[in-house]
Amino acid sequence: MDDLIKKANKVYHENFPNVCWYGRCIFLSWYCELGTCKFCFRSTVKHKIRYSKNAKRSLPSILVEALLCKKLNWRIEFLTGGYGIFPLNELVEITRLVSKVYGEKIWLNLGAINQEDLELFRPYVKGIVASIECINPELHKKICPDKPIEPYEQMFSNAKDLLKSITIVIGLGEKKEDFQLLADFIKKHNLNRITFYALKPVKGTEFESSGGPSTEEYLWWIAQTRITFPELEIIAGTTPRRYEEVGKILDAGANAFTKFSATKMFNTMQAKTIVNDVKKTGREFKSVLTNMPEIDWDGEVKNLDIDDNLKLQVKEKLKLYLERMTQ
């Protein structure tokens, strides 16, 4: 394993600059119309009772996260949410505004988007993401029975000049020999990026007592992917439970990490540990997770090219975020 990590690390440094960043997923909702993926909290009875179709983020809170990403150098990992919550025209408008506030085009992870709809998003989006979760077709059918892979493949065929990425969850029952299936999929669709997650066991699902993958199992998939695809951008998820893995994730060849609860855990012991561990890898950390810099937030909101009433709502919501992040 040590030799594998060393090789992956070497390959990374031969192909990428010596930096890393934090990627922020901006969620639009907590409810999912499907709610049948076996590992997901949205599939549990508790979730279905607690949340409904009105369990969606307000536009001001979404835009606050986009502004935080811009000013704290958090790259927007992608815009995402449960299936069937917002009408299409509203999703397009949210995407447009997030892109405008952030100052550049963003990645989109909103299910298998057909060609006609994809054209509506195209002006504001640089890449599309397919939530594949597990690459073994038989396992996929079991884990994600209502989220087939084929429509995602068709979306990739319609992507044209858009960048392409997938998400993969490690700990769902995959085997090492399945790596060839993953490699074939990456080659087939000429992917630009992949995001790995370590399974987070959720109470009420069949995985609640699994414990998730070991650190070695997780790193194996990252390192193998880096060695096999030297120029592929690899993002790896962490959580407050697995935050001590970040340095190891980077050594295994990941470009950056995501999934950390940065707004809730800003400047905490866990955030400071991550920053320190990134430093130990020798990478330059481009993002801010500790020590809030001096920023004229009122001025930043004032300069946003959005409706004045929406500006006022963003300003009020931002105040709440900053109070929590700087307390």
C-alpha positions in Angstrom: 0.0 0.0 0.0 2.8 2.4 0.8 4.4 1.8 -2.6 1.1 2.4 -4.3 0.6 5.7 -2.5 4.1 6.8 -3.3 3.6 6.0 -7.0 0.3 7.8 -7.1 1.8 10.8 -5.4 4.6 10.9 -7.9 2.2 10.7 -10.8 0.2 13.6 -9.3 3.2 15.8 -9.0 4.3 15.0 -12.6 1.0 16.3 -13.9 -0.4 19.0 -11.6 0.8 22.0 -9.7 1.6 21.6 -6.0 -1.7 23.0 -4.8 -5.1 21.8 -3.4 -8.4 23.4 -2.5 -11.7 22.7 -0.8 -14.7 22.0 -3.1 -18.1 23.1 -1.8 -21.2 21.2 -3.0 -24.2 23.6 -3.0 -27.4 21.7 -2.2 -30.7 23.0 -3.4 -33.0 20.6 -1.4 -33.2 17.9 1.2 -36.0 15.9 -0.4 -35.8 13.6 -3.4 -38.8 12.4 -5.5 -37.0 9.1 -6.0 -35.7 8.4 -2.5 -34.8 4.8 -3.3 -31.0 4.7 -3.4 -30.2 2.1 -0.7 -27.4 4.0 1.1 -29.0 7.5 1.1 -30.7 9.3 4.0 -33.4 10.3 1.6 -34.5 6.7 1.3 -35.2 6.3 5.0 -38.7 6.4 6.6 -37.5 9.2 9.0 -36.5 11.4 6.0 -39.8 10.8 4.2 -41.7 11.7 7.4 -39.6 14.8 8.2 -39.2 16.2 4.8 -41.5 16.9 1.9 -41.4 18.7 -1.4 -41.2 22.0 0.3 -37.9 21.0 1.9 -35.8 23.1 -0.4 -33.3 25.9 0.1 -34.2 29.5 -0.2 -32.6 31.4 -3.1 -30.8 33.9 -0.7 -29.1 31.1 1.2 -28.0 29.4 -2.0 -26.5 32.7 -3.2 -24.8 33.3 0.1 -22.9 30.0 -0.3 -21.9 31.1 -3.8 -20.6 34.3 -2.4 -18.7 32.5 0.4 -17.2 30.2 -2.3 -16.0 33.2 -4.3 -14.5 35.2 -1.4 -13.0 32.2 0.6 -11.6 30.4 -2.5 -13.9 27.4 -2.1 -14.4 26.0 -5.6 -18.0 25.1 -6.2 -17.8 21.3 -6.6 -21.3 21.3 -8.2 -24.8 22.5 -7.8 -27.0 19.6 -6.7 -30.2 18.5 -5.0 -32.9 15.8 -4.9 -34.9 14.8 -7.9 -38.2 16.5 -8.7 -38.1 19.5 -6.4 -37.8 22.6 -8.6 -39.4 23.1 -12.0 -37.0 23.3 -14.8 -37.2 27.1 -15.4 -36.5 27.7 -11.7 -33.4 25.4 -11.8 -32.1 27.3 -14.8 -32.6 30.6 -13.1 -30.9 29.4 -9.9 -28.0 28.1 -12.0 -27.7 31.5 -13.8 -27.7 33.4 -10.5 -25.2 31.1 -8.8 -22.9 31.5 -11.8 -23.3 35.2 -11.7 -22.6 35.6 -8.0 -19.6 33.2 -8.2 -18.2 35.0 -11.2 -17.7 32.0 -13.5 -19.5 29.0 -15.0 -20.2 26.1 -12.6 -20.5 22.3 -12.5 -24.1 20.8 -12.5 -25.2 17.6 -10.8 -29.0 17.5 -11.2 -29.7 14.0 -12.6 -29.7 12.8 -16.2 -30.5 16.0 -18.2 -31.9 15.5 -21.7 -30.4 17.3 -24.7 -33.1 20.0 -24.9 -32.9 20.9 -21.3 -29.1 20.8 -21.3 -29.1 23.6 -23.8 -31.0 25.9 -21.3 -28.2 25.4 -18.7 -25.3 25.6 -21.1 -24.6 29.4 -20.9 -24.0 29.1 -17.1 -22.4 25.7 -16.9 -18.8 24.4 -17.6 -19.4 20.8 -16.7 -22.0 18.1 -15.9 -21.8 15.4 -13.3 -23.4 11.9 -13.4 -24.1 10.4 -9.9 -23.1 6.9 -10.9 -22.4 5.8 -7.3 -21.3 2.3 -8.1 -19.9 1.1 -11.5 -20.7 -2.6 -11.3 -24.0 -2.9 -13.3 -25.6 -5.6 -11.2 -24.7 -3.8 -7.9 -25.9 -0.5 -9.3 -29.3 -2.0 -10.1 -29.5 -3.2 -6.5 -28.2 0.0 -4.8 -29.8 2.6 -7.1 -32.9 0.8 -8.6 -34.5 3.9 -10.0 -31.4 5.7 -11.2 -30.1 3.7 -14.2 -26.7 4.5 -15.8 -27.8 4.6 -19.4 -29.6 8.1 -19.3 -26.4 9.5 -17.8 -24.4 8.0 -20.7 -26.8 9.7 -23.1 -26.3 13.0 -21.3 -22.6 12.6 -21.8 -23.2 12.0 -25.5 -25.1 15.3 -25.6 -22.5 17.2 -23.7 -20.5 18.5 -26.7 -17.9 21.0 -25.3 -19.0 20.6 -21.6 -16.6 19.0 -19.2 -17.8 15.6 -17.8 -17.5 14.0 -14.3 -19.0 11.2 -12.2 -19.4 10.5 -8.5 -18.5 7.1 -7.0 -19.2 5.9 -3.5 -16.7 3.5 -2.0 -18.1 1.0 0.5 -21.3 -0.2 -1.3 -20.1 -3.7 -2.0 -17.7 -3.0 -4.9 -14.7 -5.3 -5.4 -11.2 -4.4 -6.5 -11.7 -6.2 -9.8 -14.5 -3.7 -10.5 -11.8 -1.1 -11.0 -11.5 -2.2 -14.6 -15.2 -1.3 -15.2 -14.5 2.1 -13.8 -11.5 2.6 -16.0 -13.4 1.5 -19.0 -16.2 4.0 -18.2 -13.7 6.8 -17.8 -12.1 6.0 -21.1 -15.4 5.5 -22.9 -16.8 8.9 -22.0 -13.4 10.8 -21.9 -14.1 12.1 -18.4 -12.4 15.2 -17.1 -13.0 14.6 -13.4 -14.2 12.1 -10.8 -15.4 12.6 -7.3 -15.0 9.8 -4.8 -16.9 9.5 -1.5 -16.4 7.1 1.4 -19.8 5.6 2.3 -21.3 7.3 5.4 -23.4 4.7 7.2 -26.9 6.1 7.6 -29.3 4.9 10.3 -32.4 3.3 8.8 -30.6 2.0 5.7 -29.1 -1.5 5.1 -25.6 0.0 5.5 -26.1 1.5 9.0 -23.8 -1.0 10.7 -21.3 -1.3 7.8 -18.8 1.2 9.2 -18.0 2.4 5.8 -14.8 1.6 3.9 -11.5 1.4 5.7 -9.0 4.2 5.0 -6.9 1.8 3.0 -9.8 0.7 0.9 -10.7 4.3 0.2 -7.1 5.3 -0.7 -6.7 2.2 -2.9 -9.4 3.5 -5.3 -8.0 7.0 -5.4 -4.5 5.9 -5.9 -5.3 3.3 -8.6 -7.3 6.0 -10.5 -4.5 8.5 -10.3 -1.9 6.0 -11.6 -4.2 4.9 -14.4 -5.3 8.4 -15.4 -2.5 10.8 -14.7 -4.3 13.9 -16.0 -7.7 13.2 -14.6 -8.9 15.6 -11.9 -9.7 13.6 -8.8 -11.8 15.1 -5.9 -12.2 13.0 -2.7 -14.9 13.5 -0.1 -14.3 13.7 3.7 -16.6 14.2 6.6 -16.3 15.4 10.2 -15.9 11.7 11.0 -13.1 11.1 8.5 -11.4 14.5 8.5 -8.1 13.1 9.5 -7.8 11.3 6.2 -7.4 14.5 4.1 -3.6 14.5 4.1 -3.7 10.8 3.1 -6.2 11.5 0.3 -3.9 14.1 -1.2 -0.9 11.8 -0.9 -2.9 9.2 -2.8 -3.2 11.6 -5.7 -6.4 13.6 -5.2 -6.3 17.2 -6.4 -8.7 18.4 -3.7 -11.2 17.4 -1.1 -14.9 18.1 -0.6 -17.9 17.2 1.6 -16.4 18.8 4.7 -19.0 20.9 6.6 -17.1 24.2 6.2 -19.8 26.7 7.2 -20.7 24.7 10.3 -17.1 23.8 11.2 -15.2 26.9 10.1 -12.2 27.5 12.3 -12.9 24.5 14.5 -10.3 22.0 15.6 -11.2 19.7 12.7 -10.7 22.6 10.2 -7.4 23.5 11.7 -6.2 19.9 11.6 -7.1 19.7 7.9 -5.2 22.9 7.1 -2.2 21.6 9.1 -2.3 18.2 7.4 -2.5 19.8 3.9 0.6 21.7 4.9 2.4 18.5 5.8 1.8 17.1 2.3 3.7 20.1 0.9 0.7 21.3 -1.0 -0.3 25.0 -1.0 -3.8 25.2 0.3 -5.8 27.8 -1.8 -8.9 27.9 0.3 -9.8 29.5 3.7 -11.2 27.2 6.4 -9.8 29.1 9.4 -9.2 32.7 10.5 -11.8 34.7 8.6 -10.1 37.4 6.5 -11.1 41.0 6.5 -13.7 41.3 3.8 -16.2 44.2 3.2 -19.2 41.9 3.0 -21.7 44.7 2.7 -19.7 46.0 -0.2 -19.6 42.6 -1.8 -23.4 42.2 -1.6 -23.9 45.8 -2.8 -21.9 45.0 -5.9 -23.8 41.9 -6.8 -25.7 42.2 -10.1 -29.0 41.0 -8.8 -32.4 42.5 -7.8 -32.2 45.0 -4.9 -34.8 43.1 -2.9 -32.8 39.9 -3.4 -29.7 41.7 -2.3 -31.4 42.7 1.0 -32.3 39.1 1.6 -28.8 37.9 0.8 -27.4 40.5 3.2 -29.6 39.3 6.0 -28.9 35.6 5.4 -25.1 36.2 5.1 -25.1 37.9 8.5 -26.4 34.7 10.0 -23.8 32.6 8.3 -21.0 34.9 9.3 -22.1 34.9 12.9 -22.0 31.2 13.1 -18.6 31.0 11.3 -16.9 33.6 13.5 -18.3 32.9 16.9 
